[in-house]
Amino acid sequence: MADMADVAGFNSRLLESERGGIFVREGGTGPVVLLLHGFPETGLMWRDVAPVLARDFRVIVADLPGYGRSECPKVNDPIAMSKREMAATLVAAMRTAGHDRFAIIGHDRGGRVAYRAALDHFAQISHVGVLDVVPTFDVWDRADARLALSFWPFSLLAQPSPLPERLIAAAPEAVVDDAINEWGSSPDAFPEWVREAYIEALSDPVHVHAICNEYRAAAGLDRENDKADLDAGRRIGCPLLALWSKGGGPATWYDDAGGPLGLWQRWAERVQGQAVAGGHFFPEEQPAATAHLISSFLKS
């Protein structure tokens, strides 16, 4: 599988912990920031952002648990792929690497893991960034035909096994191509070697099953955990950066709640953010702008 080291000079390794191994690419010096990807990507999505951030930070680019080259949970249950469990696994892996406190920035599914880490591991997380997502509870609480038709993985991949797994396994290239072409992004932002790496990452049945379990958790346990936090008045204490696509659904779907910032202000004490040109995959379309916004936030 292609590695970010091929284009960015980062080193790669597997961070072992009692909760399973996490594959990372790492480079740079300075305060530590962990970058998390979304679906159907791997850590390669940060290939152009990470080198810019590495001028000022120690950058750790991880494949999420159950994704890419990271290990899958040993327990075959959606609970093991809940955002709470994924966040705990990543925090444990970072601790084995000597990083007891760090910033965490996540796009798409990674954003959901990132804010869960900030809620559950507040002593370890200095800053949190959530890219093109709103909280999982709010997604489902406000779900309508726009979500169902635009971001089909939310409902399709949450269906009982083995239907989603069989569909992905039958045509992983169709899944990747649909995401690239339909989620408001420019296909030119995805070199062929990156597209092939994303397809390869969706070609292993064990990882595909873990990914589907992650979506099943989002539709069930993650919603419940979020609702429990809301009801208890738990809030994210560290600074939170929300960035979203100018061309995507979150830019207009939540106007009645004050947009993405309005939603995140229910969950965090210190919120800032803005829309970014491009589609859902704006970190790959607009890496310079994305890196600048993240860097400025981490330095503030």
Backbone bond lengths (Angstrom), bond angles and torsions (degrees), N, CA, C in turn:
res aa  C-N    CA-C-N  psi(-1)  N-CA   C-N-CA  omega(-1)  CA-C   N-CA-C  phi
1 M - - - 1.460 - - 1.520 108.69 -
2 A 1.313 117.28 139.91 1.459 121.50 178.27 1.523 110.01 -60.57
3 D 1.318 116.25 147.36 1.445 120.92 -177.66 1.516 109.78 -125.25
4 M 1.337 116.08 150.25 1.455 120.19 -179.37 1.515 112.00 -62.94
5 A 1.333 116.67 -24.04 1.454 119.69 177.81 1.523 111.29 -59.92
6 D 1.347 116.07 -24.92 1.455 119.54 -179.84 1.522 111.95 -65.72
7 V 1.323 117.17 -26.38 1.464 119.79 -175.08 1.517 113.08 -118.78
8 A 1.328 118.08 -15.35 1.451 118.58 -173.12 1.520 114.43 -126.62
9 G 1.322 118.20 -4.17 1.444 120.15 179.68 1.517 114.62 73.67
10 F 1.314 118.25 16.75 1.458 122.27 177.07 1.522 109.70 -80.88
11 N 1.327 115.75 150.63 1.454 121.12 171.36 1.523 109.51 -88.84
12 S 1.310 116.83 154.38 1.462 120.44 178.94 1.516 109.55 -128.03
13 R 1.336 115.87 150.16 1.464 121.59 177.49 1.525 108.78 -164.68
14 L 1.322 115.28 170.44 1.453 122.08 175.73 1.520 108.18 -103.60
15 L 1.345 116.33 119.97 1.456 120.93 175.87 1.523 108.22 -85.68
16 E 1.310 116.13 114.30 1.457 120.95 -179.29 1.524 109.77 -87.57
17 S 1.321 115.97 144.37 1.455 121.44 172.09 1.515 107.95 -152.86
18 E 1.337 115.67 173.46 1.454 119.72 179.11 1.521 112.43 -65.86
19 R 1.325 117.42 -13.23 1.457 122.14 -178.08 1.530 112.51 -102.28
20 G 1.337 117.68 2.53 1.454 120.53 179.62 1.512 112.25 117.71
21 G 1.332 115.45 161.34 1.459 121.31 -175.73 1.512 112.79 -85.34
22 I 1.338 115.81 140.61 1.461 122.87 177.73 1.523 108.37 -119.82
23 F 1.329 115.68 123.37 1.454 120.70 178.85 1.522 108.92 -81.30
24 V 1.348 115.59 128.71 1.463 120.09 -178.22 1.519 110.68 -132.72
25 R 1.325 114.18 155.51 1.461 123.20 166.03 1.520 104.79 -116.05
26 E 1.319 117.78 138.66 1.459 119.27 -174.41 1.516 111.04 -144.49
27 G 1.324 114.55 147.98 1.450 121.05 179.38 1.513 110.93 -170.98
28 G 1.328 116.67 167.34 1.450 121.78 178.28 1.515 112.38 86.36
29 T 1.333 115.14 171.96 1.467 122.19 177.90 1.515 108.65 -135.30
30 G 1.329 115.15 154.09 1.454 120.43 179.57 1.510 110.81 124.05
31 P 1.336 117.63 -164.61 1.461 120.69 176.53 1.523 110.65 -55.42
32 V 1.327 116.81 147.25 1.466 121.36 -171.51 1.523 110.55 -90.84
33 V 1.334 115.68 135.27 1.461 122.04 173.91 1.520 108.68 -131.92
34 L 1.320 115.86 131.81 1.463 123.41 178.05 1.515 108.57 -101.78
35 L 1.343 117.02 126.30 1.462 122.90 -179.64 1.524 109.60 -107.57
36 L 1.334 116.09 130.85 1.461 122.63 -178.04 1.523 110.33 -121.94
37 H 1.323 116.05 142.79 1.459 123.23 -175.18 1.519 111.71 -98.18
38 G 1.332 115.16 -178.38 1.459 121.82 176.92 1.522 112.15 -122.02
39 F 1.317 115.50 -163.27 1.474 123.54 179.24 1.523 108.89 -99.87
40 P 1.338 118.21 137.89 1.461 129.57 1.81 1.524 112.08 -99.47
41 E 1.301 116.81 42.72 1.461 121.85 -173.53 1.531 111.87 -95.06
42 T 1.313 114.31 -177.00 1.461 124.46 167.43 1.523 106.23 -131.68
43 G 1.334 116.24 -170.74 1.454 119.39 177.18 1.519 114.04 -59.12
44 L 1.323 117.32 -14.30 1.468 120.23 177.67 1.516 112.92 -60.25
45 M 1.327 118.24 -18.17 1.467 119.73 -179.81 1.533 111.63 -61.70
46 W 1.348 117.09 -21.71 1.461 121.36 -177.81 1.526 112.15 -93.35
47 R 1.327 117.66 12.84 1.471 121.83 -171.07 1.524 113.40 -57.12
48 D 1.334 118.80 -31.07 1.461 120.99 -179.21 1.523 112.72 -102.15
49 V 1.324 117.41 -18.25 1.466 121.56 178.43 1.523 110.69 -84.08
50 A 1.324 116.89 -43.70 1.463 121.27 -174.28 1.526 113.83 -58.08
51 P 1.346 119.43 -44.47 1.469 118.09 -179.88 1.520 113.40 -61.80
52 V 1.332 117.38 -32.55 1.469 120.26 177.49 1.524 109.94 -68.65
53 L 1.326 116.89 -45.66 1.458 120.23 179.14 1.525 111.57 -64.73
54 A 1.330 116.75 -30.44 1.466 120.77 -177.04 1.529 112.78 -67.31
55 R 1.318 117.97 -10.41 1.473 119.69 174.69 1.527 111.31 -67.25
56 D 1.333 116.85 -25.58 1.462 121.04 -175.47 1.523 114.07 -126.91
57 F 1.337 117.45 -8.97 1.453 120.49 -172.82 1.526 110.76 -136.75
58 R 1.337 115.35 158.10 1.456 121.00 166.29 1.518 106.07 -84.76
59 V 1.312 117.12 112.05 1.454 122.28 -171.92 1.522 109.87 -103.56
60 I 1.325 116.10 124.37 1.464 123.08 176.07 1.527 106.89 -114.11
61 V 1.319 116.70 115.53 1.464 122.12 179.13 1.523 107.80 -104.88
62 A 1.322 116.82 115.36 1.473 120.46 -174.21 1.518 111.64 -108.83
63 D 1.337 115.44 146.35 1.462 120.46 160.18 1.522 106.45 -81.74
64 L 1.325 117.03 129.15 1.458 120.35 179.51 1.525 111.16 -56.43
65 P 1.325 118.46 152.02 1.469 120.09 172.61 1.531 110.46 -52.08
66 G 1.327 116.24 131.19 1.458 120.41 -179.90 1.515 114.86 84.43
67 Y 1.323 117.36 -5.08 1.464 122.42 -179.20 1.526 109.64 -115.48
68 G 1.325 116.11 158.27 1.458 121.61 171.57 1.508 112.66 53.75
69 R 1.335 116.08 -125.53 1.460 121.48 -178.75 1.528 113.17 -102.41
70 S 1.311 117.14 6.72 1.457 119.80 173.23 1.526 109.68 -76.87
71 E 1.323 115.89 156.62 1.455 120.28 -178.72 1.523 111.03 -75.00
72 C 1.323 115.38 153.29 1.455 122.04 176.19 1.522 109.47 -90.33
73 P 1.330 117.75 152.36 1.470 119.26 176.62 1.519 111.43 -59.04
74 K 1.312 115.08 145.32 1.463 119.61 178.94 1.520 111.14 -74.75
75 V 1.330 116.85 -22.46 1.459 122.00 179.65 1.520 108.86 -89.40
76 N 1.319 117.40 123.57 1.462 122.34 -178.63 1.525 109.53 -87.17
77 D 1.335 115.25 78.51 1.452 120.42 -176.62 1.523 107.65 -157.18
78 P 1.329 118.51 139.07 1.473 119.77 177.30 1.519 113.53 -54.65
79 I 1.339 117.42 -27.77 1.461 119.65 179.00 1.522 110.74 -56.59
80 A 1.340 116.65 -37.03 1.459 120.72 -178.25 1.521 112.15 -68.77
81 M 1.335 117.67 -17.60 1.466 121.67 177.37 1.526 111.40 -110.61
82 S 1.331 116.82 20.20 1.459 119.26 172.13 1.523 108.53 -69.08
83 K 1.317 116.57 158.14 1.460 119.60 -179.55 1.523 110.72 -63.80
84 R 1.329 117.27 -31.97 1.466 120.11 177.38 1.526 110.59 -62.30
85 E 1.327 117.64 -45.31 1.464 121.08 -179.39 1.526 111.15 -71.12
86 M 1.330 117.35 -39.83 1.464 120.09 178.39 1.520 111.04 -63.47
87 A 1.331 116.77 -42.37 1.463 120.39 178.51 1.522 110.59 -63.00
88 A 1.328 117.17 -42.29 1.471 120.49 179.62 1.522 111.01 -63.23
89 T 1.333 116.65 -38.10 1.465 120.20 178.49 1.520 111.24 -64.75
90 L 1.319 117.03 -43.04 1.460 120.65 -179.68 1.522 111.60 -67.72
91 V 1.321 117.63 -40.78 1.466 120.42 177.84 1.527 109.93 -63.25
92 A 1.337 117.46 -40.45 1.466 120.89 177.92 1.520 110.95 -63.73
93 A 1.326 116.94 -42.04 1.465 120.47 179.19 1.521 111.17 -64.64
94 M 1.323 116.87 -41.77 1.467 120.04 178.21 1.524 110.68 -64.22
95 R 1.322 116.53 -36.28 1.457 119.31 179.43 1.531 110.65 -65.10
96 T 1.330 117.26 -38.27 1.469 119.58 178.55 1.520 111.25 -64.46
97 A 1.338 116.71 -25.64 1.467 121.11 178.40 1.516 111.96 -87.50
98 G 1.336 116.61 2.82 1.462 120.59 177.03 1.510 114.51 89.72
99 H 1.337 117.28 13.70 1.465 120.90 -177.79 1.531 108.82 -107.71
100 D 1.338 115.49 97.29 1.460 120.43 -178.35 1.526 112.56 -87.79
101 R 1.323 117.13 -16.65 1.468 120.94 178.20 1.521 108.29 -145.86
102 F 1.302 116.54 132.56 1.463 120.40 -174.47 1.526 109.76 -160.78
103 A 1.336 114.84 163.55 1.461 121.63 171.72 1.518 108.32 -88.41
104 I 1.329 116.10 156.05 1.466 120.53 -179.70 1.520 108.91 -138.59
105 I 1.323 115.25 127.70 1.464 122.30 -178.88 1.522 107.93 -125.48
106 G 1.322 117.68 127.26 1.459 120.23 -178.23 1.513 112.77 -133.39
107 H 1.312 115.63 141.08 1.459 123.02 174.81 1.522 108.85 -106.10
108 D 1.346 117.17 137.60 1.461 121.51 173.88 1.540 109.18 57.42
109 R 1.334 118.79 -124.23 1.473 120.38 -178.15 1.533 110.68 -58.66
110 G 1.312 116.46 -35.96 1.458 120.00 178.00 1.511 112.61 -63.06
111 G 1.344 116.98 -32.16 1.456 120.26 176.36 1.515 111.79 -64.31
112 R 1.324 116.48 -34.86 1.463 120.84 179.56 1.540 110.81 -70.10
113 V 1.323 115.84 -37.70 1.464 119.82 174.81 1.533 109.88 -67.43
114 A 1.332 116.24 -38.22 1.467 120.57 -176.59 1.517 111.78 -63.35
115 Y 1.335 117.67 -46.87 1.467 116.62 -177.18 1.522 111.29 -73.89
116 R 1.334 117.82 -27.38 1.460 119.68 174.19 1.530 109.98 -66.49
117 A 1.338 117.06 -38.65 1.463 120.21 176.40 1.523 110.43 -62.18
118 A 1.338 117.11 -40.61 1.463 120.32 -179.75 1.521 111.76 -66.48
119 L 1.336 117.52 -31.03 1.465 121.18 177.32 1.526 112.24 -76.33
120 D 1.336 115.94 -44.49 1.465 120.48 -172.32 1.526 113.77 -88.47
121 H 1.330 117.46 -23.23 1.469 121.68 -174.36 1.530 109.25 -130.19
122 F 1.318 115.52 52.91 1.467 120.82 -171.88 1.517 112.87 -62.15
123 A 1.331 117.82 -26.99 1.457 119.63 179.89 1.524 112.03 -72.79
124 Q 1.334 117.10 -21.95 1.462 121.52 -177.94 1.535 113.23 -93.88
125 I 1.321 118.22 -21.96 1.466 121.37 -171.09 1.524 110.67 -103.60
126 S 1.332 116.19 119.10 1.470 121.04 -178.15 1.520 112.30 -88.08
127 H 1.326 117.44 -36.66 1.455 124.34 179.34 1.528 107.84 -145.58
128 V 1.325 116.78 151.28 1.465 120.13 175.80 1.522 109.35 -134.16
129 G 1.335 115.17 136.37 1.459 121.79 176.11 1.510 110.29 -121.99
130 V 1.330 117.12 135.30 1.463 122.82 -178.75 1.526 107.79 -125.56
131 L 1.329 116.33 116.98 1.462 121.65 -172.62 1.515 111.31 -109.31
132 D 1.324 115.47 118.48 1.464 125.91 177.18 1.519 113.01 58.33
133 V 1.324 115.28 40.14 1.465 120.82 173.13 1.523 109.17 -139.63
134 V 1.315 115.28 155.42 1.460 122.27 163.07 1.523 105.81 -119.05
135 P 1.331 118.70 165.37 1.468 119.96 -175.46 1.521 112.60 -54.26
136 T 1.329 115.01 145.21 1.462 120.97 -175.61 1.524 111.99 -58.03
137 F 1.327 118.11 -41.66 1.460 119.93 178.09 1.522 110.62 -58.74
138 D 1.329 117.37 -43.50 1.461 120.74 -178.47 1.526 111.59 -67.77
139 V 1.333 116.83 -35.93 1.468 119.39 177.13 1.517 109.94 -56.43
140 W 1.334 116.24 -51.33 1.465 119.77 -176.57 1.522 111.67 -73.94
141 D 1.320 118.20 -36.11 1.457 121.01 -179.26 1.522 111.38 -64.79
142 R 1.337 116.42 -29.05 1.466 121.72 -177.77 1.531 112.22 -109.34
143 A 1.317 117.60 10.76 1.469 121.11 -175.48 1.521 111.28 -61.53
144 D 1.328 114.93 139.98 1.459 121.57 176.18 1.522 108.52 -148.75
145 A 1.332 116.42 -167.03 1.467 120.50 -176.92 1.521 112.05 -61.14
146 R 1.328 117.32 -30.64 1.471 119.45 -179.30 1.520 110.62 -62.57
147 L 1.314 116.96 -45.27 1.461 119.94 178.50 1.517 110.57 -65.66
148 A 1.324 116.98 -46.47 1.463 120.96 -176.39 1.521 111.75 -59.90
149 L 1.319 117.12 -37.80 1.461 120.46 -176.99 1.527 112.64 -86.38
150 S 1.324 116.57 -31.42 1.467 119.32 -175.54 1.523 112.45 -85.05
151 F 1.332 116.82 -46.08 1.466 121.27 -177.50 1.526 108.96 -117.63
152 W 1.338 114.10 70.80 1.460 122.01 -174.59 1.532 114.81 -58.57
153 P 1.364 121.10 -25.78 1.469 118.15 -179.49 1.529 113.24 -60.31
154 F 1.347 117.59 -28.48 1.460 119.18 -178.91 1.521 111.85 -53.98
155 S 1.309 116.31 -44.43 1.468 119.35 -177.06 1.524 112.47 -95.81
156 L 1.340 117.47 -40.86 1.458 119.66 -175.92 1.520 112.27 -66.89
157 L 1.326 117.28 -48.20 1.464 119.53 -175.99 1.524 112.15 -73.51
158 A 1.319 117.39 -13.80 1.461 120.88 177.30 1.520 112.84 -84.40
159 Q 1.331 117.18 -4.60 1.464 120.11 179.69 1.532 110.07 -69.27
160 P 1.344 117.01 157.61 1.473 119.82 -178.05 1.525 112.30 -59.54
161 S 1.315 114.68 148.10 1.469 121.34 174.56 1.534 108.50 -65.95
162 P 1.347 118.06 145.05 1.469 127.24 12.80 1.532 114.26 -108.41
163 L 1.340 118.33 11.87 1.467 118.86 -173.06 1.524 113.46 -57.25
164 P 1.344 120.56 -54.27 1.468 118.32 -178.71 1.526 112.54 -60.86
165 E 1.343 116.33 -40.56 1.466 119.97 179.92 1.526 110.93 -60.19
166 R 1.311 117.77 -42.43 1.459 121.02 -178.49 1.527 110.90 -67.85
167 L 1.319 117.05 -36.95 1.463 120.04 179.79 1.527 110.84 -66.12
168 I 1.328 117.24 -45.59 1.468 120.17 179.52 1.524 110.56 -65.25
169 A 1.334 116.50 -44.46 1.462 120.38 -178.19 1.520 111.79 -61.98
170 A 1.322 116.65 -31.18 1.467 119.92 -178.44 1.521 112.56 -71.42
171 A 1.337 117.60 -28.08 1.465 118.76 -175.41 1.531 110.23 -155.76
172 P 1.337 118.75 66.57 1.469 119.25 179.48 1.526 112.76 -60.95
173 E 1.341 116.69 -30.93 1.468 118.92 179.17 1.522 111.27 -66.88
174 A 1.324 117.19 -32.42 1.463 119.97 178.38 1.527 110.64 -68.62
175 V 1.328 117.32 -37.04 1.456 121.20 178.33 1.528 110.38 -63.60
176 V 1.332 116.26 -48.39 1.465 120.65 -179.09 1.524 110.26 -64.28
177 D 1.316 117.97 -45.73 1.458 120.76 -177.56 1.518 111.93 -64.96
178 D 1.336 116.81 -38.19 1.458 119.42 178.48 1.527 110.26 -63.58
179 A 1.311 116.82 -44.10 1.460 119.93 179.54 1.528 110.90 -61.45
180 I 1.322 116.42 -47.06 1.461 120.74 -178.39 1.528 111.40 -62.06
181 N 1.324 116.00 -42.56 1.461 120.11 -172.10 1.525 113.97 -87.01
182 E 1.342 117.77 -25.43 1.454 119.88 -171.16 1.523 114.75 -106.82
183 W 1.312 118.41 -14.78 1.459 118.77 -175.43 1.515 111.79 -96.31
184 G 1.316 115.57 37.23 1.447 121.48 170.06 1.501 115.47 70.66
185 S 1.310 117.71 27.19 1.456 120.59 -178.99 1.519 110.79 -117.74
186 S 1.326 115.26 165.78 1.456 121.21 178.10 1.522 109.88 -90.12
187 P 1.324 118.34 120.40 1.467 120.20 177.74 1.525 112.95 -56.85
188 D 1.328 117.19 -24.28 1.457 120.49 -179.79 1.528 112.33 -64.55
189 A 1.343 116.96 -17.47 1.462 120.53 -179.51 1.516 112.26 -77.31
190 F 1.348 117.30 -5.59 1.452 121.63 -174.84 1.526 110.06 -118.18
191 P 1.346 118.21 95.52 1.467 119.79 175.86 1.527 110.38 -57.18
192 E 1.317 116.28 154.79 1.456 120.08 -176.69 1.521 111.69 -58.45
193 W 1.339 117.84 -37.38 1.465 118.98 -178.54 1.526 111.34 -66.45
194 V 1.346 116.81 -31.03 1.463 120.02 177.16 1.526 109.99 -72.47
195 R 1.325 116.18 -44.67 1.469 120.11 176.51 1.527 110.50 -55.77
196 E 1.326 117.22 -44.95 1.464 120.68 -179.49 1.527 111.41 -65.11
197 A 1.337 116.99 -35.86 1.459 120.04 178.07 1.522 110.95 -66.06
198 Y 1.325 117.31 -39.02 1.465 120.43 177.97 1.535 110.70 -66.99
199 I 1.315 116.41 -38.43 1.472 119.80 177.54 1.528 109.80 -64.89
200 E 1.327 116.35 -44.08 1.466 119.78 179.72 1.526 110.95 -60.51
201 A 1.340 116.62 -37.98 1.458 120.46 -179.31 1.521 112.32 -67.36
202 L 1.339 117.59 -19.74 1.465 121.88 177.54 1.530 111.57 -100.88
203 S 1.308 117.07 15.25 1.466 120.56 -176.08 1.523 113.34 -106.16
204 D 1.318 117.37 -1.70 1.466 121.06 178.54 1.525 108.97 -99.49
205 P 1.330 119.09 119.31 1.465 121.49 -175.20 1.526 114.19 -59.13
206 V 1.321 117.40 -35.13 1.460 120.13 -178.56 1.532 110.17 -66.43
207 H 1.324 116.48 -43.75 1.458 120.08 178.67 1.525 111.04 -69.68
208 V 1.305 117.62 -38.31 1.465 119.78 178.21 1.522 110.31 -61.30
209 H 1.319 117.07 -41.24 1.460 120.23 178.25 1.532 110.43 -62.84
210 A 1.330 116.88 -41.64 1.461 120.24 178.22 1.525 111.05 -62.49
211 I 1.339 116.60 -41.58 1.468 120.65 179.46 1.528 110.46 -62.86
212 C 1.312 117.19 -43.91 1.467 119.92 177.62 1.526 110.57 -63.05
213 N 1.318 117.05 -38.55 1.463 119.71 176.31 1.523 111.58 -63.01
214 E 1.316 116.45 -33.21 1.470 119.58 177.14 1.530 110.49 -64.34
215 Y 1.331 116.76 -41.42 1.465 119.68 176.86 1.527 111.31 -68.79
216 R 1.328 116.87 -35.16 1.468 119.48 176.10 1.532 110.50 -63.69
217 A 1.320 116.02 -40.61 1.463 119.60 177.30 1.522 110.95 -63.29
218 A 1.329 116.84 -39.41 1.468 120.45 -179.80 1.523 111.61 -61.84
219 A 1.334 115.79 -35.57 1.459 120.11 -178.82 1.521 112.94 -78.79
220 G 1.334 116.79 -12.44 1.462 120.33 -176.22 1.508 112.43 -127.34
221 L 1.331 116.61 -86.18 1.460 121.00 -171.79 1.525 112.82 -62.59
222 D 1.341 118.06 -39.82 1.462 119.70 -179.87 1.522 111.03 -62.08
223 R 1.315 116.68 -41.22 1.464 120.32 176.76 1.517 110.48 -60.48
224 E 1.329 116.23 -43.83 1.457 120.78 -178.50 1.529 111.38 -65.06
225 N 1.338 116.63 -41.90 1.466 119.91 178.71 1.520 111.05 -64.05
226 D 1.334 116.79 -41.86 1.458 120.24 177.39 1.521 110.99 -61.71
227 K 1.325 116.49 -46.21 1.465 120.16 -178.71 1.530 110.64 -62.16
228 A 1.325 117.06 -39.62 1.455 120.13 178.33 1.527 111.02 -62.50
229 D 1.333 116.83 -39.45 1.460 120.09 178.30 1.524 110.91 -66.17
230 L 1.333 116.99 -42.76 1.463 120.24 178.19 1.527 110.50 -60.40
231 D 1.309 115.57 -46.91 1.463 119.66 -177.48 1.529 111.56 -64.25
232 A 1.332 116.09 -32.67 1.467 120.52 -179.22 1.521 112.68 -85.59
233 G 1.341 116.94 -6.23 1.454 120.75 -179.55 1.517 114.25 75.33
234 R 1.330 117.40 19.29 1.474 120.42 177.50 1.525 109.39 -72.68
235 R 1.328 116.71 136.20 1.459 120.86 -179.09 1.516 109.72 -135.29
236 I 1.308 115.72 156.46 1.463 122.34 176.67 1.519 108.44 -75.01
237 G 1.318 116.81 123.33 1.449 120.59 -175.02 1.514 115.00 -88.50
238 C 1.337 117.36 -26.09 1.465 119.70 -178.02 1.533 110.08 -82.05
239 P 1.329 118.37 164.05 1.465 120.40 176.90 1.525 111.69 -59.02
240 L 1.324 116.59 140.40 1.460 122.47 -179.27 1.521 110.21 -123.47
241 L 1.327 116.11 129.70 1.458 123.63 174.91 1.520 109.21 -107.61
242 A 1.321 116.57 124.44 1.470 121.60 175.11 1.521 108.59 -114.64
243 L 1.322 116.09 121.55 1.458 122.79 174.13 1.515 107.91 -120.30
244 W 1.315 116.78 142.23 1.455 119.90 179.24 1.517 110.18 -145.05
245 S 1.312 115.13 160.32 1.461 122.52 -175.51 1.529 111.02 -75.35
246 K 1.326 115.50 131.88 1.464 119.56 173.57 1.521 111.49 -63.23
247 G 1.337 116.06 -28.46 1.456 120.09 -175.73 1.512 114.53 -98.48
248 G 1.349 118.01 6.14 1.450 120.76 -175.29 1.518 113.63 -108.10
249 G 1.320 115.39 175.69 1.446 121.86 -176.97 1.517 115.13 -59.02
250 P 1.340 119.34 -47.59 1.470 119.03 -177.67 1.527 114.25 -55.36
251 A 1.319 117.87 -22.91 1.467 120.22 -179.58 1.520 112.23 -65.35
252 T 1.354 118.21 -25.18 1.467 120.67 -175.39 1.524 114.29 -129.16
253 W 1.327 118.47 -18.85 1.458 120.74 -173.06 1.528 113.20 -68.95
254 Y 1.314 118.19 -24.85 1.461 120.31 -169.86 1.527 112.24 -117.92
255 D 1.319 117.08 29.41 1.463 121.18 -177.80 1.529 111.80 -58.74
256 D 1.325 117.52 -34.42 1.458 120.28 -178.21 1.522 112.38 -67.86
257 A 1.336 116.95 -17.13 1.468 121.73 178.67 1.525 112.02 -104.49
258 G 1.327 116.83 9.56 1.456 119.93 -176.42 1.513 113.41 86.41
259 G 1.344 116.17 20.09 1.452 120.79 179.51 1.521 111.46 71.74
260 P 1.333 116.81 -171.48 1.472 119.97 179.66 1.526 113.67 -54.37
261 L 1.345 117.49 -39.66 1.458 118.62 179.94 1.524 111.34 -63.43
262 G 1.324 115.85 -40.05 1.458 119.43 178.68 1.513 112.08 -61.40
263 L 1.321 116.83 -40.99 1.460 119.99 178.07 1.523 111.48 -66.46
264 W 1.321 116.95 -45.14 1.464 119.49 -177.41 1.522 112.07 -68.19
265 Q 1.330 118.01 -25.65 1.465 119.85 178.70 1.528 112.30 -66.76
266 R 1.332 117.21 -18.06 1.471 119.61 172.90 1.517 111.31 -74.14
267 W 1.329 116.37 -20.75 1.461 121.20 -171.64 1.527 114.14 -107.64
268 A 1.311 117.57 -17.45 1.462 120.09 -173.60 1.527 110.12 -139.19
269 E 1.334 115.63 151.37 1.454 121.50 -176.82 1.518 112.78 -82.07
270 R 1.338 116.31 -33.28 1.472 120.49 -176.81 1.533 108.57 -127.37
271 V 1.314 116.03 102.60 1.463 121.93 -173.35 1.519 109.78 -121.20
272 Q 1.324 115.23 136.01 1.461 121.48 171.27 1.512 108.22 -142.55
273 G 1.330 117.12 162.12 1.454 119.07 177.97 1.506 113.10 161.44
274 Q 1.333 114.73 -179.98 1.455 121.03 -176.85 1.520 109.45 -168.59
275 A 1.328 114.55 168.45 1.457 120.95 172.84 1.524 109.67 -79.26
276 V 1.338 115.35 151.88 1.465 122.62 179.39 1.522 107.94 -125.05
277 A 1.316 116.96 139.28 1.466 120.80 179.13 1.523 110.09 -58.28
278 G 1.335 115.35 144.31 1.452 120.76 177.45 1.514 111.91 113.54
279 G 1.330 114.77 -175.12 1.454 121.44 -179.56 1.515 112.03 -96.29
280 H 1.317 115.50 -159.83 1.461 121.57 -175.75 1.525 111.98 -56.61
281 F 1.316 117.28 -35.53 1.462 121.10 -178.79 1.520 111.62 -93.95
282 F 1.341 116.85 41.74 1.462 119.10 -175.92 1.528 114.00 -60.07
283 P 1.355 121.59 -26.33 1.464 117.41 175.28 1.530 112.81 -62.43
284 E 1.333 117.21 -27.43 1.460 120.36 177.43 1.526 111.73 -88.32
285 E 1.309 116.98 -26.06 1.463 121.13 176.88 1.523 112.36 -82.87
286 Q 1.324 115.80 -39.13 1.469 122.26 -174.19 1.526 109.74 -127.00
287 P 1.332 117.51 62.03 1.471 119.23 -174.76 1.523 113.71 -64.60
288 A 1.334 117.69 -37.59 1.467 119.61 -178.28 1.524 110.75 -65.26
289 A 1.329 116.35 -45.96 1.463 120.18 179.30 1.517 110.86 -65.01
290 T 1.331 116.54 -41.36 1.461 120.50 -179.94 1.522 110.77 -63.81
291 A 1.330 117.11 -45.33 1.463 120.96 -179.80 1.526 110.70 -62.75
292 H 1.327 117.10 -39.94 1.468 120.81 -179.78 1.527 110.42 -62.44
293 L 1.323 117.06 -45.41 1.459 120.47 -178.19 1.530 111.36 -66.08
294 I 1.332 117.06 -40.78 1.455 120.31 178.89 1.529 110.43 -66.65
295 S 1.331 116.99 -44.59 1.455 121.26 -178.76 1.515 110.78 -62.24
296 S 1.321 117.58 -45.32 1.458 121.31 -179.93 1.520 111.13 -61.21
297 F 1.333 115.89 -39.97 1.457 120.78 178.51 1.528 111.22 -64.25
298 L 1.323 117.34 -45.60 1.453 120.83 -177.64 1.525 112.22 -67.74
299 K 1.322 116.92 -26.14 1.468 120.96 179.79 1.511 113.01 -87.29
300 S 1.319 116.89 -13.50 1.479 120.09 -174.61 1.529 112.05 -77.73
